[in-house]
Amino acid sequence: MANALQEQLLKAGLTSKQKARDVKTQQRRNKKAKVDDGSAALKEQIAQQKAQQAEKDKALNEQRFALASEKGQVRSLITEFNQRAIKLPSDGEIKFNFTLENKIYSLYINDEIQKQLLNGSLGIVRHEDKSYVVPHKLAERVNLLVPQWCGYLFDAHSGTSHAQVTDEDDPYAGYEIPDDLMW
């Protein structure tokens, strides 16, 4: 008797069996959606913990920056990476992208600088809308004092780093990479 109206509509030809099944399926989905399995509270708790951690990290970074500013370390870092920055080639053909604070920035570099960036001997620092390619040690110091300035820093200990293979050990040394596969 629960579906008497549905049966009458089917007999009259006003609906099809497929539409009736779709309605039943939709009703079941609606019932499942209304059931609270506690995940909303869990999601809210996780979001609250993330917000607290972000707040803590921001306060710690501000404290580090203030302490470093007092000591004059930030000013000396700025002058140091202005002096020790590697001049980018004017004929750079390779576009090197890096992210900083959820924005993507690009530099045009040559093969030599790209290899040095990818093997970790160079890093990128961005200050006052200008990017500087600097030695790795200097980029590490900038990352410790003012992490929001460090645009690219190769970290050999992270899981995203590329395994470094020397030319003698390279099993693919005999295979050339086609130009159209460069990304």
Sequence and secondary structure as in RCSB ss.txt:
>XXXX:A:sequence
MANALQEQLLKAGLTSKQKARDVKTQQRRNKKAKVDDGSAALKEQIAQQKAQQAEKDKALNEQRFALASEKGQVR
SLITEFNQRAIKLPSDGEIKFNFTLENKIYSLYINDEIQKQLLNGSLGIVRHEDKSYVVPHKLAERVNLLVPQWC
GYLFDAHSGTSHAQVTDEDDPYAGYEIPDDLMW
>XXXX:A:secstr
 TTHHHHHHHHHTSS HHHHHHHHHHHHHHHHHHS  SHHHHHHHHHHHHHHHHHHHHHHHHHHHHHHHHHTHHH
HHHHHHHHH B   TT  EEEEEEETTEEEEEEE HHHHHHHHHTSEEEEEETTEEEEEEHHHHHHHHHH GGGE
EEE  TTSTTS     TTT TTTTS   GGG  
